[in-house]
Structures are given as structure tokens and as C-alpha cells.
Amino acid sequence: MSELPTQIVDPMTQGAGSDQVPENYDSETIVLSVLGELRGQEVTSLKSRVEPLFEKTSLKNIVLNLERVQNVDSEGLSLLLNLHRHFTEREVGFRLINVNGNVLHFLQVTNLINLFELGHPTEGPATLIRKQRKALWQSHAFTTQLLSALGEAVLGLDLEGRILFANPAAERILCRDESDLLGKPLTECASFSFTDGNSWCLRDILSNHSRDQDPLVLREDLTLTNRGGQCMEVEVVATKIFQSGEAIGLVLGIQDHTKKKKAEEDLKLLATAVGQSADMIVVTDVNGVIEYVNPVFSQVTGYSPADAVGKGISMLKSGRHDSNFYRNIWEQITQGQVWSGRITNRRKDGGLYEEESTISPVFDNAGRIKNFVNIKRDVTKEVVQERQIMESQKMEAIAQLTGGIAHDFNNLLTTVMGNIGLAKRRANNEVNSFLDNAEKACLRGASLIQQMLIYSRKTESNKTTVDLPSIGKEVLALARETIDRQIELIPDFEDDGAYIEGDPGQIHQTILNLILNARDAIDDHLFQESQSGNDSMSGRQGFQIVVGTRKVSLTDCEKLEAPNAKPGNYAILFVKDNGSGIAEETLEHIFEPFFTTKEEGKGTGLGLATVYGIAKNHGGWIEASSVKNEGSIFEVYLPTSESVEFPVEKKAEADGFYEGTETIFIVDDEVTICEVAKASFETLGYKVILAHDGVEAVETFQSLQERIEIVILDLSLPKLSGREVLKSIRRERADVPVIISSGYNVTEPSEKELNGYQSVIQKPYRAGQMIGEVRRILDEQ
């Protein structure tokens, strides 16, 4: 290559731009001088003047004199790069001479200083020079393409903070084209601030130019506000560029973290929601190994995250479900389906709990199951309440059935007892003793029926103020005479009285039934020990039955087992034993009528059912708990009385067979009762008129009312009820006395509107009771 220049073209004197290409194109070297700035229109002008040289085959060198060029923008730089590539590919030398000022800094910051040949050509073989130029060009092209393809914004700045380079990602973030950014201070194109709102600027970074004083890389999490007013969370990485130990510029990398921050916030929100969820949340891998549990899981199960993570979910198995149950769950969820259902699981302390569980598979991008999410809710309390409600409904149904049976049985007993009364009047002394025994049996049957009616709430007790400790002590004294001396009876009554509104007889019966039930449990335990040959009483000091009372004030009834529990003041009557205990499956049925675990002939199954009915009739409830082979405790909750008024004792009036001549109208659907009553009264001289249903009773009374002097009326009648018959009688005659004969109590809510009667005789009754009551009322008329 010849020395520079073989031919020099003088620059144009008008405006900035490049000189006209000379007419002589045979010269090997062409020199073009550029004035002013290499940007905008000047770039277009230079390009148009250089393009004719592309076809000049004899051209060996082209030189651009940039002595009077003050600034170069990206478009000018792009033209220089294109010219360099075009000529060097044709093995034409391309040099820049007299480069200084901003242009030199720009080439240094953009790392292109070594691409262009500046000044005189390097001496050496032309082939080596061309290879070096080609390598430099390929390196620059790769760097340019890489920066353009980056998703991260990259800006080149000089030491004054002016923008010298901006890739496409920077244009998008700053909402400006590169041509609008170059040469402008960064502070005019965007603002940066810390998370606390304080402004961030480059002044402190740029003011120190020594490598030793500043870190090479500075990272900051900032908020960027661009020209369009858009705010975004970004990470800024500032890197200084040094040459010969001095800082010559700065490169900024800006990465938009808005979506990342939003995702982090969403993850925090999700983590908070999961952590504060009222449900248990468990995440397992595809093999059922626990990877995560939330706090509620630990609260319910007692297993901390450290206890659970890494363990199989099978550690919660209760033993209540067979292998097929778990196999069906596993098959369903491994097929990508959601399983929902109820499971009984075991806590860390060994206790069982009920849960509603939903297990959902989690899929990866390839559609493979990678995890299972198990959302579990502790429904133990709800399950208990459901069982109690079902039990209560079942008990109500049984109560209705029991009431109907009791009513029919009362009618039968009334007939039997009436016939016994007739027979006794005609029999000798020897036969009368047998009849007395039969009557006593009927009375025991009547007592049994009364228990059934108490349970079914078809009869109402005679309630007054009752001192529970006093009755309890009386029952203990009575029980002491009949219960095996091996069993210790222990009183545990509070010193101050526990007063309730109740029937003393029914409370007495309640305590006695519970004591006898406890005795049977201990007897059963003694029998089991004798069968096993163990006479040591299992290491116990002795068998005990504790009877006592205590008073409580309930405010949180949700903790109680009874669904109908209400806040208030209660006296608790409790009976506790250390007998054989009650199995869990049996405990659910102990209050059902006729349910018994005793062998045939040793129990009616009405003891605890009667206690249940008495407690309910007194506005309370009964709770039972037991541990097999350790004992049981029964607690009867009864509302305490606000006032204490003890009843005045009444003397019982004597029954008797009194003669008379009056006409009696007997209305009862039970034919045998009517026949017995008719025979009983007619034997004593009375006249009797009968009716067996409501319609017949109304018609008979209307036609014979002048002869009728007293009415005995059953309330349960076909066609028309006893209440309707009574109303009809009162419309016809207001003076005729009426005796109600019923298997139910007329103070029941359904009978509250009943009035106009003089007396009530509860079935079953002895003939002498009814005859004596009739005579008493007739004598008072």
C-alpha cells in the first residue's frame, strides 16, 4: 500500500458533509474530509458520495478525515461500521485520521477503538492487516448483535452522564428511540429512586475516577419512572470502564423486575393465606412424603413441621379404615383426579379426630404429577353434633312409640286391675291372697309404664323445690342396705344445698338407677376377675361408687356434648364408679329404651332411658364418659332454682267401694275397660251408660243428658277426641261433673286448653280408686 496520500480531495466549504468524489477514479487512495457532525442529513450525504466508490476496482485505500467532526450519533456510527465492513471485505483499506474529542471518547466507550485503523496504516504485510481487521469486525458484529438481543437494557454513558449507546431493550424501558437518547443526560430521560422514595443519581459514582476508590460493579434495587410516566421496579447494575487506569465511561444494565416483584408479592400473599388458613394444608411428593405443612396442621395433629416433613402421610393412619379405603384414594389421585371425603386420623398424642379431606394432584408443564395438595378440615365437633342430633331424633321417635305402647298397656292393666277388684269382692280369703299378688304385679307393671311415660314425656311430674344433696343422702342410706359390702359408697356432696325445681320421686329414682347401674358394672368386673382366677382386684384398693353434687355456671356450652345445652346455672348430680367401664360402641346406645348388655332376665333396659327422660323433663341433660376396665361417670345437669319453697305435705285420701244409685256415663274406646267399670258400679247399685267413640258419646249425651249425673271420659277416642266431646258436653250442660280418665297427663302442652273437668284419674287405676272418686264428687254436688 502506498504512502498517504497519493491524492487529496479538498473539503467542501459550504456546510457540513463530505467532499465530492473527484472525476479521476483511477487513483488507488481516496481521502474524504467531513465537517461538523456525522449525524442526520450529513450521514445521508456522506453515504451518497461514497457509494460510487464501491464499484471502483482500482481503489486500494479510503481515508476519512474527521479532524473537524465534533459529534457522531448511532446512525453515523452505523454508517462507519457498514463502510468498514464493505471495504475490508473487498480488501480495501479503511482508515480514520485526525479523530479527536467526543468522537474518540465515543469510540472508546463503545469498545470500537480497536476496530478502526486510526492515523497511518500499520506497517506490515497487507494480508496480516486484512485478517486482523476482519477478526475485529467479526468480534464487534457479535458484540453488537448480542447487546441488541439482550432482554436487559444496556446504556453506555460518558463521565458526564450523557448517553452514548442504548440497545433496543433500553429504548423500550425508557420509551425513547436511541436517536433521541444519544448525547442526552440520563437524568433527562428517566428518574430513579430508592424504595424509601429518596432519589438516586450517578453523581457520586461518576465523581470518583480512580479504580481504587470505587467498586467495579454497583447494584441497586430502584424504582424507575420513564418519560411516559410509567413506574417499574428495576435492578440497576453500574460498571465503570477504565483505560490506562482512568475511568472513561460507564455501562448501565437495567433489568425490569416489575413482574418478578409482583410474583414475589403474590407468593408472599399466597404464603400468608396458606399460613393463616383455618384449614390444614399438606403438600406431599408423588410418593406421599410430606414436604410442607401449615401451622393449623400442627395445632390439630400435634406434629410440628420438623416432625412431619420428610415423613409419609401414612403416619396419621388411625386404624379405622381398611387397606381398600386407602388403595381407592391412591388409585384415584394418581390418575389425576381429585378425591374428597371424610377420614378418621390419629393425632400425635394418640387421640382420634375426624377430617373432611380434599386431595388434588399438581401437574408440571409436561403434564406429569409432581405433588399432591391435601386440604383438610377438622370436623370432629361437627361429627359429634351430627351423631347427637341423629341420636336425639332417634330417641324422639322411640319416645313417640313408647308413649303409644304405654297408653295401650295402661288400658290393659286397667282392665286387669278392674277384674281383680271385682273378683276380690266375691272370692274367699284364700283366693283373695292370690288376687292381691296379681294386683301387686299389676302395680309393678304400672310403675314400669310410668317410667316409660316419663321417658317419652307423656306424663308430667309434680315439681317442687328439691334439695339434691338431701335426696342423695337418703338414696345412699337405702342403697347401703341392698348393695354388696365389698363396694364402698362414698358421698361427695357440696356443703351448701343444690336446689332445683323437680319431682322428688323422680330425682330419687334417677339417683337410685345410676347407683344400681354402677353396682352392675362393678359386679360385672368382679365376675370377670373370678372367671380369670384373679383375686387381687387388679391391684385396686377396692371398688367404689361415688355419689355427689356440685354447682356450675355455664357460659360456653359449645364445649359440652349436649346439643340442647344452654348457658345458665346448673346443679350437677354425678355418680362415678371404678367398675368394668363401657365400650365405646356401647356408649352410643346406653340411653335407648330396652337396650341392655345384661343377660336375659336381669334388666329391662329402662334404667338409663328413664334417667335420660327425667333429665330432659327437668330442662337438663345427662352426659356419660367411660374407659373400658377403669370405670364410668354419669353427670346429670339440672337447672338450679332461683327461689326455695318447700312443699306442704298432703295426706292421701282413702279409696273404697261406696254404694250409690246415680247414673254414670262412661266413655272409653277400650271395650273391656267399659265392661269392667260397668260391672263394678252396677254391683254397688249405680246405673251405667256406655259409649265407645266420640261421635257416639256426643249423640248419647244429647239424648240422655237429663238422666246422666256424672261423666267418666277418656281423652283418646276415635272419630272425635275427648277434648271435643268435653266441649260438646259443656255446651249442653255446664253443671254435670266430669272425671278425666287418661293414660297421659292433662297438663301436657297439647292439653293446656282443656278445661271444665272436676278430677283426673291416671290409668291404670284400681276399681276402688275410681269408685271412691266418683262418690266424693257426687257427694260434693
Secondary structure, 3 states (H helix, E strand, C coil): CCCCCCCCCCCCCCCCCECCCCCCCCCCEEEEEEEEEECCHHHHHHHHHHHHHHHCCCCCEEEEEEEEEEEECHHHHHHHHHHHHHHHHCCCEEEEECCCHHHHHHHHHCCCCCCCEECCCCCCCHHHHHHHHHHHHHHHHHHHHHHHHCCCEEEEECCCCEEEEECHHHHHHHCCCHHHHCCCEHHHHCEEECCCCCEECCHHHHHCCECCCCCCEEEEEEEEECCCCCEEEEEEEEEEEEECCEEEEEEEEEEECHHHHHHHHHHHHHHHHHHHCCCEEEEEECCCEEEEECHHHHHHHCCCHHHHCCCEHHHHECCCCCHHHHHHHHHHHHCCCCEEEEEEEECCCCCEEEEEEEEEEEECCCCCEEEEEEEEEECHHHHHHHHHHHHHHHHHHHHHHHHHHHHHHHHHHHHHHHHHHHHHHHCCHHHHHHHHHHHHHHHHHHHHHHHHHHHHCCCCCCCEEEEHHHHHHHHHHHHHCCCCCCEEEEEECCCCCCEEEECHHHHHHHHHHHHHHHHHHHHHHHHHHHHHCCCCHHHCCCEEEEEEEEEEEECCHHHCCCCCCCCEEEEEEEEEECCCCCCHHHHCCCCCCCCCCCCCCCCCCCHHHHHHHHHHHCCCEEEEEEECCCEEEEEEEEEECCCCCCCCCCCCCCCCCCCCCCEEEEECCCHHHHHHHHHHHHHCCCEEEEECCHHHHHHHHHHHCCCCCEEEEECCCCCCCHHHHHHHHHHHCCCCCEEEEECCCCCCHHHCCCCCCCEEEECCCCHHHHHHHHHHHHHHC
